[in-house]
Amino acid sequence: MPVNATSEYYKAEEKFLKAKTLDEKISALEEMIRALPKHKGSENLLALLRKRLAKLKKERELKRRKKGKYSGPIVKKEGAAQICIIGISNSGKSTLLYWLTGKEVEISEKPFTTQKPEIGMMNFKGVKLQVVELPSTFEGYINSILNNCDVVLALIDATQDKEYQINFLKKLLEERGWLKKTIFVATKGKLENYFSVVEREDAEKLKEIIWKKLNLIRIFTKSPGKKPSKEALSFKGEVRVKDVCERLGDFFVEKFKYAKVYDRDLKRSKKVGINYRLKDGDIVEIHTSV
């Protein structure tokens, strides 16, 4: 069965033949893989291209390691949690970072525009979450960042080779034990069985999904006679009044008398002890003996 390659494939092949650097060759090969028709007659060629791509990426990684490049950027965790965005080149990572955090970075159709981690802060209902866009190299220090983050957003560009992206990302995540903390997100179009972010409004819904994945609880504090704090304390799993006191300082534990727990509209409150179990969104007012 003939391959019946498209004109886009042959243009990418020409780019590959003229490429002078490893990055240019890798970019052209990825274009060839995306443009190649997927059917039985192209299976052998597709396997060959993917094998060649893997070899070139390994070669690039070894060269960069030799130069000491991967002793580079360290992303310090800030906020209640860290969320990392990954995906192949031009999959919409920078756009999603902007929609989630308002952080503006260069957006271009040119492959590998993002050369270093880009960081923004997302405010979700009073909790600050760090969002990190990672370059599409999947090598070196990037693995260390992904290993320590709390949630991974793996993007699948609906306009590119979806099967290749899904298989590549799932294999990468599974091999390193990151699959359980990953949310797969389709970009630039709808994909069945995946949450799709096509417009900015979709990113707002994605924030809810991220929060649920983090399994965090928000607790707001309040001083007597004053309004609740705008920023919440965040806790993982079960949280009691004692945990809030400990977060505020030893004084509140040692001098604790009782606490008032308000609902979100401040219309109702109840007096509770130090071991009272709190729920997400509770407002806590600590009263001490001093």
C-alpha positions as CSV (number, residue, x, y, z in Angstrom):
1,M,0.0,0.0,0.0
2,P,1.5,3.4,-1.0
3,V,2.2,6.0,1.7
4,N,0.4,8.8,-0.3
5,A,2.2,11.6,1.6
6,T,0.8,15.1,1.5
7,S,2.6,18.2,0.2
8,E,3.0,19.4,3.8
9,Y,5.0,16.2,4.5
10,Y,7.3,16.8,1.6
11,K,7.8,20.4,2.6
12,A,8.8,19.2,6.1
13,E,11.1,16.6,4.6
14,E,12.8,19.3,2.6
15,K,13.3,21.3,5.8
16,F,14.8,18.3,7.4
17,L,17.3,17.8,4.6
18,K,18.4,21.4,4.7
19,A,18.5,21.6,8.6
20,K,21.9,22.4,10.0
21,T,21.2,22.2,13.8
22,L,19.8,19.4,15.9
23,D,16.9,21.7,17.0
24,E,16.0,22.4,13.3
25,K,16.2,18.6,12.5
26,I,14.0,17.7,15.4
27,S,11.5,20.4,14.6
28,A,11.3,19.2,10.9
29,L,11.0,15.6,11.9
30,E,8.1,16.4,14.3
31,E,6.4,18.2,11.4
32,M,6.9,15.2,9.1
33,I,5.4,12.9,11.7
34,R,2.4,15.2,12.1
35,A,1.9,15.5,8.3
36,L,2.3,11.9,7.4
37,P,-1.0,10.1,6.7
38,K,-1.8,7.4,9.3
39,H,-2.7,4.1,7.7
40,K,-1.3,0.6,7.2
41,G,0.9,1.7,4.3
42,S,2.7,4.3,6.3
43,E,3.3,2.3,9.5
44,N,6.9,1.3,8.7
45,L,7.9,4.9,7.7
46,L,6.2,6.3,10.8
47,A,8.1,3.9,13.0
48,L,11.3,4.8,11.3
49,L,10.7,8.6,11.7
50,R,9.8,8.2,15.4
51,K,12.9,6.1,16.0
52,R,15.0,8.8,14.2
53,L,13.4,11.5,16.3
54,A,14.1,9.7,19.6
55,K,17.8,9.2,18.5
56,L,18.2,12.9,17.7
57,K,16.6,14.0,21.0
58,K,18.9,11.7,22.9
59,E,21.9,13.1,21.0
60,R,20.8,16.7,21.9
61,E,20.4,15.8,25.5
62,L,23.8,14.2,25.7
63,K,25.4,17.3,24.1
64,R,23.6,19.7,26.5
65,R,24.6,17.5,29.5
66,K,28.2,17.6,28.4
67,K,28.1,21.4,28.3
68,G,26.6,21.5,31.8
69,K,23.4,23.2,30.6
70,Y,21.2,21.1,32.8
71,S,22.6,22.5,36.0
72,G,20.4,25.5,35.0
73,P,17.1,27.0,36.2
74,I,15.7,25.9,39.6
75,V,12.1,26.8,40.1
76,K,11.4,27.5,43.7
77,K,7.9,26.4,44.8
78,E,5.7,29.3,45.9
79,G,2.0,29.4,46.9
80,A,-0.1,26.5,48.1
81,A,0.9,24.2,45.2
82,Q,2.8,24.0,42.0
83,I,1.2,23.1,38.6
84,C,3.4,22.4,35.6
85,I,2.2,22.7,31.9
86,I,3.9,20.4,29.4
87,G,3.2,19.5,25.8
88,I,4.9,19.3,22.4
89,S,6.1,22.5,20.7
90,N,3.3,24.9,19.7
91,S,0.7,23.0,21.7
92,G,-0.7,26.2,23.4
93,K,1.3,26.2,26.7
94,S,2.0,29.9,26.7
95,T,-1.6,30.8,25.9
96,L,-2.9,28.6,28.7
97,L,-0.4,30.1,31.2
98,Y,-1.7,33.5,30.3
99,W,-5.3,32.5,30.7
100,L,-4.7,30.9,34.0
101,T,-2.4,33.5,35.6
102,G,-2.3,36.6,33.4
103,K,1.4,36.1,32.8
104,E,2.4,37.3,29.3
105,V,5.1,35.5,27.5
106,E,6.2,35.4,23.9
107,I,3.8,33.3,21.8
108,S,5.0,32.2,18.3
109,E,4.3,29.6,15.7
110,K,8.1,29.0,15.6
111,P,8.9,25.7,17.4
112,F,10.7,25.8,20.8
113,T,9.9,29.5,21.4
114,T,9.9,28.8,25.2
115,Q,13.5,28.2,26.2
116,K,13.2,28.4,30.0
117,P,10.5,27.8,32.6
118,E,7.9,30.6,32.6
119,I,6.2,31.2,35.9
120,G,2.8,32.8,36.9
121,M,0.6,32.9,39.9
122,M,-3.0,31.8,39.8
123,N,-5.5,33.0,42.4
124,F,-8.2,30.5,43.0
125,K,-10.8,31.7,45.4
126,G,-8.3,33.1,47.8
127,V,-5.5,30.6,47.3
128,K,-2.4,31.4,45.3
129,L,-1.1,28.5,43.1
130,Q,2.1,28.6,41.1
131,V,1.8,27.7,37.4
132,V,5.0,26.8,35.5
133,E,5.2,26.5,31.7
134,L,8.0,24.1,30.8
135,P,10.0,24.0,27.5
136,S,9.2,21.1,25.1
137,T,12.6,19.3,25.6
138,F,11.4,16.9,28.4
139,E,15.1,16.6,29.5
140,G,17.4,17.3,32.3
141,Y,16.3,19.8,35.0
142,I,12.7,19.8,33.6
143,N,12.3,16.2,34.9
144,S,13.4,17.4,38.3
145,I,10.7,20.1,38.3
146,L,8.0,17.7,37.1
147,N,9.0,15.2,39.8
148,N,8.4,17.7,42.6
149,C,5.3,19.5,41.3
150,D,1.8,18.7,42.5
151,V,-0.2,18.6,39.3
152,V,0.8,18.2,35.6
153,L,-1.2,19.7,32.8
154,A,-0.4,17.6,29.7
155,L,-1.6,19.5,26.6
156,I,-2.8,17.7,23.4
157,D,-2.9,20.0,20.4
158,A,-6.1,19.0,18.5
159,T,-4.6,20.4,15.2
160,Q,-1.5,18.2,15.3
161,D,-0.9,14.4,15.4
162,K,-3.2,13.5,18.3
163,E,-2.2,9.8,18.5
164,Y,1.5,10.6,18.6
165,Q,1.0,13.2,21.3
166,I,-1.1,11.0,23.5
167,N,1.2,8.0,23.2
168,F,4.3,10.1,23.8
169,L,3.0,11.9,26.8
170,K,1.4,8.9,28.4
171,K,4.6,6.9,28.0
172,L,6.7,9.7,29.4
173,L,4.4,10.2,32.4
174,E,3.9,6.5,33.2
175,E,7.7,5.8,33.1
176,R,8.4,8.4,35.7
177,G,5.4,7.8,37.9
178,W,3.6,11.1,37.1
179,L,0.5,9.8,35.5
180,K,-1.7,9.9,38.6
181,K,-1.1,13.6,39.1
182,T,-1.7,14.5,35.5
183,I,-4.7,16.2,33.9
184,F,-4.8,15.8,30.1
185,V,-6.1,18.9,28.3
186,A,-7.0,19.3,24.7
187,T,-6.1,22.7,23.1
188,K,-7.1,24.4,19.8
189,G,-10.1,22.2,19.3
190,K,-12.4,19.6,20.9
191,L,-11.2,16.0,21.6
192,E,-13.5,13.2,22.8
193,N,-12.8,12.0,26.4
194,Y,-10.6,15.0,27.1
195,F,-11.3,18.4,28.8
196,S,-10.9,21.0,26.1
197,V,-9.6,24.5,26.5
198,V,-10.4,26.5,23.4
199,E,-11.5,29.8,24.9
200,R,-10.5,31.8,28.0
201,E,-13.8,30.8,29.7
202,D,-12.7,27.1,29.5
203,A,-9.6,28.0,31.5
204,E,-11.8,29.2,34.3
205,K,-13.5,25.7,34.4
206,L,-10.1,24.1,34.3
207,K,-9.2,25.9,37.5
208,E,-12.0,24.0,39.3
209,I,-10.6,20.7,37.9
210,I,-7.1,21.6,39.1
211,W,-8.3,22.5,42.5
212,K,-10.2,19.2,42.8
213,K,-7.1,17.3,41.7
214,L,-5.0,19.0,44.4
215,N,-7.4,17.9,47.1
216,L,-6.7,21.0,49.2
217,I,-9.0,22.7,51.7
218,R,-9.3,26.5,52.0
219,I,-9.7,28.1,55.5
220,F,-10.2,31.8,55.9
221,T,-9.3,33.5,59.2
222,K,-11.1,36.4,60.9
223,S,-10.2,38.7,63.8
224,P,-13.1,39.7,66.1
225,G,-15.0,42.7,64.8
226,K,-13.2,42.6,61.4
227,K,-13.8,41.2,58.0
228,P,-12.4,37.8,56.9
229,S,-9.0,37.7,55.3
230,K,-9.0,37.7,51.5
231,E,-6.3,35.1,51.3
232,A,-7.0,31.7,52.6
233,L,-4.8,29.2,54.4
234,S,-4.6,25.9,52.5
235,F,-4.4,22.4,54.0
236,K,-4.1,18.9,52.5
237,G,-6.8,16.5,53.6
238,E,-8.5,16.7,57.0
239,V,-8.1,20.0,58.9
240,R,-9.2,20.9,62.4
241,V,-9.2,24.2,64.4
242,K,-5.9,23.2,66.0
243,D,-4.2,23.0,62.6
244,V,-5.2,26.6,62.0
245,C,-3.9,27.7,65.4
246,E,-0.6,26.0,64.7
247,R,-0.3,27.7,61.3
248,L,-0.9,31.1,63.0
249,G,1.6,30.5,65.7
250,D,2.3,28.8,69.1
251,F,0.5,31.7,71.0
252,F,-2.9,30.7,69.5
253,V,-2.4,27.1,70.5
254,E,-1.2,27.9,74.1
255,K,-3.8,30.6,74.8
256,F,-6.7,29.0,72.9
257,K,-10.1,29.6,74.5
258,Y,-12.6,28.8,71.8
259,A,-13.2,29.5,68.1
260,K,-16.2,30.8,66.1
261,V,-16.8,29.2,62.7
262,Y,-18.8,31.2,60.3
263,D,-20.5,30.2,57.0
264,R,-19.4,32.0,53.9
265,D,-22.0,34.8,54.1
266,L,-21.2,35.4,57.8
267,K,-24.9,35.1,58.7
268,R,-24.4,32.0,60.9
269,S,-21.7,31.0,63.3
270,K,-21.1,28.4,66.0
271,K,-18.8,28.2,68.9
272,V,-16.4,25.2,68.7
273,G,-13.4,23.7,70.4
274,I,-9.8,23.2,69.2
275,N,-10.5,19.7,67.7
276,Y,-13.5,20.8,65.6
277,R,-13.2,19.5,62.0
278,L,-13.4,22.2,59.4
279,K,-14.6,22.1,55.8
280,D,-13.5,23.9,52.6
281,G,-14.4,27.6,52.7
282,D,-15.0,27.9,56.5
283,I,-14.2,31.2,58.2
284,V,-12.5,30.8,61.6
285,E,-12.3,33.4,64.3
286,I,-9.8,32.3,67.1
287,H,-10.5,33.6,70.6
288,T,-7.7,33.4,73.2
289,S,-7.5,33.9,77.0
290,V,-5.3,36.9,76.6
